[in-house]
């Protein structure tokens, strides 16, 4: 009897010990969950995601599944976010913000049909949301964003790495850009939220290849003026006053009371070959950040992105003017440009302001848009279309003064925060191209142009000068008029054989960029000095 009682007591003790052990383990997991929530609130989604997944393995929970989905979304891991949302439950059971995140994730992977369904479900619950109405219209009319795609050529620059490269801007004989690529350091500092090195500024010189026409390459990048770099993140910069001055954003060294390090805006001047900070923007703050400045050449008009209070949500675009040496209070650009989401990376090009937004309807993620903010009465926001925009994040655009060449940043290669810099040509000629003109001749090279005569019925051969082949045969009519179809981009010449069998060769140069073609006039000189 005593033995049975002892065994019973031992069983009770073991059971209680096991129960206490399980309760202790569960308490530890609950602590991990609280820590994960803290990470999430501080936007350290990577650390939060790791703890959420660890908790979910031991204690499956739809609430944790939802937190996993949100973490993937903010890390721009859209495939994983969609899978987590669908594991959580049917999309019609999602809360309104999560229904929006799910639709945005579908757009981010080109899942436009499902995105459209989710936006429509969202609109059924929030009927007057103008942003969603516009996004639905855009998804039903995506073909308009592809109309001019043949007029662009886009390619990655050679110095991209597996880290982030973004916001290239021409300077001197090269490019200045921002990157979090690894550097050789004794102690490597990392951003706690992304677990990657801090962003710094770099410079890469452009070298022209004298052997190949219009060919150039970038030299290996090196640090651009370390004196301007913060100990933490360095932001993009913009040059003005013939590249003698700049405005740039940079993270403050000392955190605010809540532990956040905001981005401030500064001005610098090149003195005797060295950049020196001359002033801080008077509206810098420890409670909001100022990002991505762009400024006009005279340094009197400044645009930037900020999450300061009083905006329409997320990050908004603002402007400030320099009057009598003082910067005016920043003015929000208004609800035509700004949305409830993020408007970032402005670039001022003449009177046009380019910027990126994930609020205005587009192909997914951040798209590049343009507007003329000085003309508020009839201002419209226009999506610049594919291939500058994709279903990924596209931002940080700069364009040259001729509107023919530029750079942008995008994560289109692999998604997430692995951004790369892309170079593009714009307004390219498209083929086949039809040209029309008239064939004329004059007897001598020194004769007046008034003595030009029509050359009727001449035979014309269009010859590809590179491949040395005839690609088209044509003929002038009785009035000397002709038409030729240029099949593709190359270097061409024209063989002209007149009615009296005289043969002449004329070079034909097709501009790489589109121009008004008008009427072509080819003049043949019948010079008596030609040998018989």
C-alpha positions in Angstrom: 0.0 0.0 0.0 2.8 2.3 0.9 4.5 1.4 -2.4 1.4 2.3 -4.4 1.0 5.6 -2.6 4.7 6.5 -3.2 4.4 5.7 -6.9 1.2 7.8 -7.1 2.9 10.7 -5.4 5.9 10.3 -7.8 3.5 10.4 -10.8 1.8 13.5 -9.5 5.2 15.2 -8.9 6.4 14.2 -12.4 3.2 15.4 -14.0 3.3 18.7 -12.2 7.0 19.1 -13.1 6.2 18.4 -16.8 3.3 20.8 -16.8 5.4 23.5 -15.2 8.1 22.8 -17.7 5.7 23.1 -20.6 4.2 26.3 -19.1 7.8 27.7 -18.7 8.6 26.9 -22.3 5.3 28.4 -23.5 6.1 31.6 -21.4 9.4 31.8 -23.2 7.7 31.6 -26.5 5.2 34.2 -25.4 8.2 36.4 -24.5 9.6 35.8 -28.0 6.2 36.8 -29.5 6.3 40.1 -27.5 9.8 40.7 -28.7 8.8 40.0 -32.3 5.9 42.5 -31.9 8.5 45.0 -30.6 10.7 44.4 -33.6 7.7 44.8 -36.0 6.7 48.1 -34.4 10.3 49.3 -34.9 10.2 48.2 -38.5 12.8 45.5 -38.0 10.7 43.1 -40.0 13.5 40.6 -40.6 14.1 40.0 -36.9 10.3 40.0 -36.3 9.7 37.4 -39.1 12.4 35.1 -37.7 10.7 35.0 -34.2 7.1 34.8 -35.7 8.1 31.7 -37.7 9.8 30.1 -34.8 6.7 30.6 -32.6 4.4 29.3 -35.4 6.3 26.0 -35.6 5.6 25.2 -32.0 2.2 27.0 -31.6 0.3 27.3 -34.9 -1.8 30.4 -34.8 -3.8 32.3 -37.4 -2.9 35.5 -35.7 0.8 34.8 -36.1 0.2 33.7 -39.7 -1.2 37.2 -40.3 1.9 38.8 -38.7 4.1 36.7 -40.9 2.2 37.8 -44.0 2.6 41.5 -43.0 6.3 41.1 -42.3 6.9 39.5 -45.7 4.9 42.3 -47.3 7.0 45.1 -45.8 10.1 43.2 -46.7 8.8 43.3 -50.3 8.8 39.5 -50.4 5.5 39.4 -52.2 5.3 35.7 -53.1 5.9 34.7 -49.5 3.4 37.4 -48.3 0.7 36.0 -50.6 1.3 32.4 -49.4 1.1 33.6 -45.8 -2.1 35.5 -46.4 -3.7 32.5 -48.2 -2.6 30.3 -45.3 -4.3 32.7 -42.9 -7.6 32.3 -44.6 -9.8 33.5 -47.4 -9.0 37.0 -48.7 -12.6 38.2 -48.0 -11.9 37.5 -44.3 -8.9 39.9 -44.3 -9.1 43.2 -42.5 -9.2 46.2 -44.8 -5.5 47.1 -44.5 -4.5 43.5 -45.1 -6.8 43.3 -48.1 -4.9 46.3 -49.5 -1.5 44.7 -48.8 -2.7 41.4 -50.4 -3.8 43.3 -53.6 -0.5 45.3 -53.7 1.5 42.0 -53.3 -0.4 40.5 -56.3 0.4 43.6 -58.4 4.0 43.2 -57.3 4.2 39.8 -58.9 2.1 40.8 -62.0 -0.9 38.9 -60.6 -3.2 41.6 -62.0 -6.4 39.5 -62.1 -6.2 38.6 -58.5 -5.1 42.1 -57.6 -8.2 43.4 -59.4 -10.5 41.0 -57.5 -8.9 42.1 -54.2 -9.2 45.9 -55.0 -12.8 45.3 -56.0 -13.5 43.5 -52.7 -11.8 46.4 -50.9 -14.0 48.9 -52.8 -17.1 46.9 -51.8 -16.2 47.6 -48.1 -14.9 51.2 -48.7 -17.0 52.4 -51.7 -15.7 56.0 -51.9 -11.9 55.3 -51.9 -10.7 57.3 -54.9 -7.3 55.7 -54.8 -8.7 52.2 -55.2 -11.1 53.4 -57.9 -8.1 54.7 -59.9 -6.1 51.5 -59.3 -9.0 49.4 -60.6 -9.3 51.6 -63.7 -5.5 51.3 -64.3 -5.6 47.5 -64.1 -8.4 47.4 -66.6 -6.4 49.7 -69.0 -2.8 48.5 -68.5 -2.2 48.4 -72.3 -1.8 52.2 -72.3 1.4 51.9 -70.2 3.0 49.8 -72.9 2.3 52.0 -75.9 5.7 53.7 -76.2 7.8 50.9 -74.9 9.7 50.5 -78.3 11.0 54.0 -77.9 13.2 53.0 -74.9 16.3 50.8 -74.4 17.3 50.0 -70.8 20.2 48.1 -69.4 21.9 47.6 -66.0 25.2 49.4 -65.3 28.3 47.3 -64.9 29.1 48.2 -61.3 25.9 46.8 -59.7 26.5 44.2 -57.0 24.4 41.8 -54.9 23.9 44.7 -52.5 21.9 47.9 -53.2 22.9 50.5 -55.7 20.6 53.4 -56.2 19.9 57.1 -57.1 22.7 57.7 -59.6 23.3 61.3 -60.6 25.7 62.6 -63.2 28.7 64.5 -61.8 31.7 65.7 -63.7 32.9 62.8 -65.8 30.9 60.1 -64.0 28.2 59.1 -61.6 27.6 59.6 -57.9 25.4 57.0 -56.4 24.3 55.5 -53.0 25.1 51.9 -52.1 25.3 49.6 -49.0 27.9 47.4 -50.6 30.5 45.9 -48.3 33.7 47.9 -47.6 36.9 46.6 -46.1 36.6 47.7 -42.5 38.0 46.4 -39.2 34.5 46.8 -37.7 31.5 46.5 -40.0 28.5 48.5 -39.0 25.0 47.3 -40.0 21.5 48.7 -40.1 19.6 46.9 -37.3 16.4 46.8 -39.4 17.8 45.4 -42.6 20.9 43.6 -41.3 22.9 45.1 -44.2 25.7 47.7 -44.2 24.7 51.4 -44.0 24.3 53.3 -47.3 27.3 55.4 -48.3 28.0 57.6 -51.4 30.3 56.3 -54.2 31.6 57.7 -57.5 32.3 55.9 -60.8 34.1 57.6 -63.7 32.8 57.1 -67.2 35.5 56.2 -69.8 34.7 56.6 -73.5 35.8 53.8 -75.9 37.6 55.6 -78.7 37.5 52.4 -80.9 33.7 51.8 -80.8 31.4 54.6 -81.6 29.2 55.8 -78.7 30.6 53.1 -76.4 31.8 53.7 -72.9 32.3 51.9 -69.6 32.4 52.6 -65.9 35.5 52.5 -63.8 35.5 50.7 -60.4 33.6 52.8 -57.9 35.3 54.4 -54.9 34.0 56.4 -51.9 32.8 59.9 -52.8 33.9 62.4 -50.2 33.8 60.5 -46.9 33.7 63.8 -45.0 30.1 64.2 -46.0 29.0 60.6 -45.1 27.2 60.0 -41.8 28.2 57.3 -39.5 24.9 55.8 -40.4 22.9 56.2 -43.7 24.0 58.6 -46.3 21.2 59.7 -48.6 21.0 60.8 -52.3 22.4 64.2 -53.3 21.6 66.8 -56.0 24.1 69.2 -57.6 23.5 72.8 -58.7 25.3 76.1 -59.6 27.4 74.3 -62.3 28.1 71.4 -59.9 29.8 73.7 -57.4 27.1 73.2 -54.8 25.0 70.4 -53.6 22.1 69.5 -51.3 22.0 66.0 -49.7 20.3 64.0 -47.0 22.0 62.1 -44.2 21.1 60.3 -41.0 21.8 62.1 -37.8 24.5 60.6 -35.5 22.5 61.1 -32.3 19.1 59.3 -32.0 16.0 61.1 -30.7 14.3 60.4 -27.4 12.4 57.4 -29.0 15.7 56.0 -30.4 15.0 56.9 -34.0 17.6 58.4 -36.3 15.9 60.8 -38.7 17.3 62.0 -42.0 18.3 65.6 -42.2 19.0 67.9 -45.2 22.3 69.7 -45.7 23.9 72.0 -48.2 27.6 71.9 -49.2 30.0 73.8 -51.5 33.1 72.8 -53.3 36.0 75.0 -52.1 39.4 74.4 -53.6 38.5 70.8 -54.6 37.0 69.9 -51.2 33.3 69.7 -50.3 32.4 71.6 -47.1 29.0 71.6 -45.4 27.8 75.2 -45.5 24.4 75.0 -43.9 21.7 72.7 -42.5 18.1 73.0 -43.7 16.3 75.0 -41.1 13.3 72.7 -41.0 15.2 69.5 -40.1 13.6 67.6 -37.2 14.2 64.8 -34.8 10.5 63.6 -35.2 10.4 63.3 -39.0 12.8 62.8 -41.9 13.7 64.7 -45.0 14.7 62.6 -47.9 15.7 62.8 -51.6 16.3 66.5 -52.3 16.2 67.9 -55.8 17.0 71.6 -56.6 17.0 73.9 -59.6 20.2 75.1 -61.1 20.1 78.5 -59.4 19.5 77.0 -55.9 16.2 78.8 -55.3 13.6 76.0 -55.6 13.9 72.8 -53.5 11.7 69.7 -53.6 12.0 66.8 -51.1 10.1 63.9 -49.6 9.1 63.8 -45.9 6.9 62.1 -43.4 6.3 65.3 -41.4 2.9 65.7 -39.8 0.1 67.3 -41.7 0.5 65.3 -44.9 -1.9 62.9 -46.7 -0.2 59.8 -45.4 3.1 58.0 -45.7 5.7 60.2 -47.2 4.7 63.3 -49.2 6.4 65.7 -51.5 7.1 69.3 -50.4 8.7 72.4 -51.8 10.6 75.3 -50.2 11.9 78.4 -51.9 15.0 80.4 -51.1 14.0 84.1 -50.8 16.5 86.7 -49.7 18.8 84.0 -48.5 16.2 82.3 -46.3 14.3 79.0 -47.0 10.5 79.4 -46.7 8.4 77.0 -44.7 7.9 73.8 -46.6 4.6 73.6 -48.5 2.9 70.3 -49.3 2.4 69.8 -53.0 -1.2 68.9 -52.5 -3.5 65.9 -53.0 -3.2 65.8 -56.8 0.5 64.7 -56.4 0.4 63.2 -52.9 -1.6 60.2 -51.8 -2.3 58.2 -48.6 0.8 56.1 -49.5 4.4 57.1 -50.3 5.6 59.8 -52.8 9.4 59.7 -52.9 12.5 60.5 -55.0 11.5 63.7 -56.7 13.6 64.9 -59.7 13.2 68.4 -61.1 13.7 68.5 -64.9 13.1 71.9 -66.3 9.5 72.6 -65.3 8.6 68.9 -65.0 8.8 67.1 -61.6 9.4 63.3 -61.8 8.8 61.3 -58.7 7.9 57.7 -57.6 4.8 56.6 -55.8 3.0 53.4 -54.7 -0.2 55.3 -54.2 -0.9 56.4 -57.8 -2.1 53.5 -60.0 0.6 51.7 -62.0 2.2 48.4 -62.8 3.0 47.5 -59.1 5.3 48.6 -56.4 6.8 52.1 -56.8 6.2 53.5 -60.3 7.7 56.7 -61.8 5.3 59.5 -62.6 5.6 63.1 -63.8 3.7 66.3 -63.3 4.1 70.1 -63.7 3.5 71.4 -60.1 3.7 75.0 -61.2 0.5 74.7 -63.2 -1.9 73.7 -60.5 -5.0 74.6 -62.4 -4.6 71.9 -65.0 -2.0 69.7 -63.3 -2.1 66.0 -64.1 0.0 63.1 -62.9 1.2 60.9 -65.7 2.7 57.4 -65.4 5.8 57.2 -67.6 5.0 53.6 -68.6 6.9 50.5 -69.4 9.9 49.7 -69.5 10.9 52.5 -67.1 8.2 51.1 -64.9 7.6 47.4 -64.1 5.7 45.5 -61.4 8.7 46.0 -59.2 9.9 49.2 -57.5 11.2 51.8 -60.0 12.5 55.1 -58.7 15.4 57.6 -58.5 15.1 58.7 -62.2 17.4 61.4 -63.7 17.2 62.6 -67.3 19.7 64.6 -69.4 18.9 68.1 -70.8 18.3 66.6 -74.3 15.6 64.2 -73.0 17.4 61.3 -74.7 19.4 59.5 -71.9 19.1 58.9 -68.2 19.3 56.6 -65.2 16.9 55.0 -62.8 16.9 52.6 -59.8 14.9 49.4 -59.6 14.7 46.0 -57.8 13.3 44.4 -61.0 16.2 41.8 -61.0 15.4 40.1 -57.7 12.9 42.1 -55.7 13.2 43.0 -52.1 15.8 45.6 -51.2 18.4 44.5 -53.8 18.1 47.6 -55.9 20.3 48.2 -59.0 21.0 51.2 -61.2 19.8 51.0 -64.8 20.8 53.2 -67.8 18.3 54.0 -70.5 18.0 55.7 -73.8 14.6 57.3 -74.6 12.7 58.6 -77.6 14.4 56.1 -79.8 13.6 55.7 -83.4 11.4 52.7 -84.2 11.4 50.4 -87.1 10.3 49.8 -89.8 10.6 53.5 -90.7 9.2 55.0 -93.8 10.9 58.0 -95.3 9.7 60.0 -98.3 11.5 62.5 -100.5 12.4 63.8 -103.9 15.4 63.1 -106.1 17.1 66.1 -107.7 20.3 66.8 -109.6 22.5 69.6 -110.8 25.2 69.7 -113.5 28.1 71.1 -111.5 29.0 71.3 -107.8 29.6 75.1 -108.1 26.2 75.9 -109.6 23.5 77.7 -107.6 20.9 75.6 -105.8 18.2 77.4 -107.9 19.5 75.3 -110.8 18.4 72.0 -109.2 16.3 69.8 -111.5 14.1 66.9 -110.8 15.4 63.4 -111.5 12.5 61.2 -112.6 12.4 57.4 -112.8 15.7 56.8 -111.1 16.3 53.4 -109.7 17.1 53.3 -105.9 18.8 50.5 -103.9 18.9 50.8 -100.1 22.1 49.1 -99.0 23.0 48.1 -95.4 26.5 49.4 -95.2 27.4 47.2 -92.2 26.3 43.9 -93.8 27.0 45.0 -97.4 23.6 43.8 -98.6 20.7 45.4 -100.5 17.7 45.4 -98.3 15.2 47.2 -100.6 14.8 48.3 -104.2 12.6 51.3 -105.2 12.1 53.8 -108.0 11.3 57.5 -108.3 8.1 58.5 -110.1 7.9 60.9 -113.0 8.2 63.8 -110.6 11.3 62.4 -108.9 9.4 61.5 -105.7 10.4 58.3 -103.9 9.5 56.3 -100.8 11.8 53.9 -98.8 11.2 51.7 -95.8 14.1 51.4 -93.4 13.7 47.9 -91.9 16.0 48.2 -88.8 18.7 50.4 -87.2 22.0 50.3 -89.1 24.2 52.4 -91.3 22.9 52.8 -94.8 23.8 54.1 -98.2 21.7 54.6 -101.3 22.7 53.6 -104.9 21.0 55.9 -107.4 20.9 54.9 -111.1 19.4 57.6 -113.4 17.5 57.0 -116.6 20.8 57.5 -118.6 22.4 54.8 -116.5 24.6 57.2 -114.4 25.3 55.6 -111.0 25.8 57.5 -107.8 26.2 56.6 -104.1 24.6 58.7 -101.4 25.1 58.1 -97.6 21.9 58.0 -95.5 22.1 58.6 -91.8 19.1 57.6 -89.7 19.1 59.4 -86.3 19.1 57.1 -83.3 16.4 59.2 -81.6 13.1 60.2 -83.1 12.8 63.4 -85.1 10.2 64.9 -87.3 11.1 63.2 -90.6 9.6 65.8 -93.0 10.6 65.4 -96.6 14.0 64.2 -97.6 15.8 65.8 -100.6 18.6 64.0 -102.3 20.8 66.0 -104.7 23.0 64.2 -107.2 25.9 66.3 -108.8 26.7 65.4 -112.4 30.2 66.8 -112.4 32.1 66.9 -115.7 35.2 65.9 -113.9 33.9 62.3 -113.5 36.0 60.0 -115.5 34.4 58.4 -118.6 
